[in-house]
Amino acid sequence: MNGEVRQRSNTSHLIYGIRRLIEFASSFYTLYPGDVFYTGTPSGVGPVKPGDVITLESPLIGAMTVSVGAHVPGQA
């Protein structure tokens, strides 16, 4: 966040492996190519405020940058 690395981890640190997560999820619903699994987050999460810039990177997927804006009550 704002050029400082806050989190660095990979799926080898998950409590349950990827195969188990896929098996569990597919017992409830059909999985399709492109489906995304949200598995939680490693340590390092902190508050963000308007003006912060968050960059997410994955060597196999690429990078995404998000600018944090102010919340306006009554708007999504």
Secondary structure, DSSP 8 states (H G I E B T S, - for coil): -TT-------GGG-SS-HHHHHHHHHTTS---TT--------S------TT-EEEEEETTTEEEEEE-----TT--
